Amino acid sequence: MFASRTNWNLKPNRLAEALERHKAGVRRLLDLSASNPTECGFRYDAPAIMRALCAPASLQYHPDPKGLKSARQAVSEYYIEHGERVAKDDLILTASTSEAYSFIFRLLCNPGDEVLIPTPGYPLFDFLADVNDVKLIRYPLFYDHGWHIDMHALKQAITSRTRGVIVVHPNNPTGHFTRPEETAQLNQICSANQMAIIADEVFLDFSLGAPQKSFVANAGALTFTMSGISKISGLPQMKFAWLAVSGPEAEKREALARLEIIADTYLSLNAPIQLAAPVLLQQRKPFQQQLMARVRANLGELDAQLAGNHHVSRLVVEGGWYAVLRIPATRPDEELAIELLQMHDVYLHPGHYYDFPGDGYLVVSLITPEQDFSEGIGRILSSV
Ligand SMILES: Cc1ncc(COP(=O)(O)O)c(C=O)c1O
C-alpha cells in the first residue's frame, strides 16, 4: 500500500527506548544532547517578538512565490552585515532549511540521481533524500589537527548521476568551516562536472574565531546557500528560512525561474512570520551573545576537566554548537551511551548517530545549561 521510499525502520533504537524509559521515571536527566535553544535558558525579548507577530497587514493576502519583499530585504540586510551583497530577487523564502533542501533536490535531481554529502554529518539528510528520491553518496572528512574534506575521495565518488555536493559550513557535529582553498577546489570540480554546490550555513554565525565568509556570493559554480532563524536567532518554532542562488548568470536565472514555480506550488510561509521577519532577524544579536558566552564557558569547563586526562580528549572545534569527545574504542559507543543514561542519568549522542568512521566518539552539546554540562562531563569522564 505504501511507497517504497517510506520503507523506514520505524522501531525506536535501544538508546531511544532507554531514553523513553528514563523520561517516564523520576530521576533528573542531564541532557548533553540539548539542541532546542528555546529550552536552554536563553532570554528572548518576548514583548518585541509578540508585537512583531501582530502586524495588521497579516489580515491581507498578497502571495509572492519568493516570499514578501520586506522579508527578503531583511535577509539581504543580514548578509550586508556579513560583507556580502545579495539581491532580493536571488532569494527564496522557505518554512525551514529542510524545506529549502527539498526544493533544491526537486530542482536538480531526477529519481535516483545522486548528491554528495559529508560524513560524519547530521542524520536529517537521509530522510530528506528519501522523500525526494535522491541517493546520498558520502564523501569522507578526515581529522588531522582539524577537519578537512578528502578531495580525492570526493572526486572518486562522482558519477554521471551526481548533481551536487552538500557542504555544511560549519558542519554539524564536527564544527569545522570549509576552507577557502577547499571552496576553490569545489568550484572547479562542480563547474567541470555540471554539479551545484549546496551550502548549509545554519551555524555560520557561531564561529569561535574570526567571522567566516558565507557562500552566498560564490560565483565559481551554481550555488545554493541556505540558512534560517532556527539557529541564527534561536527561533526554530517560527519556521522562517531561505535559500539564495548565485553562480554563473545564465544558470542562476534558470534555477531561480524554476525554483519560483516550486515555491509557488506550496506558498508555505505564512504572512505574520514574514511581516515579523525583520524583528525576528534582529533578535539574533542578543541571542548570539548569550549563546556564544555559553559555548565558550562550556568549552572552558570541558578543557579544565579534560586537563590531565589521558584517556579522553576533545577534537578541535571552530564553530557551531557541539563538541566531539574522543574516547577509547573499547566497546560500541551506543552501549556506552546506554550505560551513561541508565547508570549516570547522562544523555548524549554516540558517534555512530553521525556516521563517524568507527567507535570511540561521543558528541556533546555546548549549549547545554552550564551546571548540567559540568556535572554531565564529570560523570562521563569518571565512567569512560
Ligand atoms: C546542519 C543542519 N542543517 C539544517 C538543520 C535544520 O534546520 P531547519 O530548522 O531550518 O530546518 C539542522 C538542524 O539541526 C542542522 O543541524
The ligand as a Gaussian input file, in Angstrom:
#p B3LYP/6-31G(d) Opt

LIG

0 1
 C       23.245000      21.263000       9.690000
 C       21.766000      21.469000       9.815000
 N       21.053000      21.850000       8.752000
 C       19.716000      22.065000       8.830000
 C       19.047000      21.889000      10.011000
 C       17.554000      22.114000      10.022000
 O       17.247000      23.455000      10.148000
 P       15.726000      23.973000       9.975000
 O       15.129000      24.038000      11.336000
 O       15.866000      25.332000       9.354000
 O       15.047000      23.004000       9.066000
 C       19.741000      21.489000      11.142000
 C       19.037000      21.278000      12.425000
 O       19.604000      20.923000      13.442000
 C       21.143000      21.272000      11.054000
 O       21.864000      20.873000      12.108000

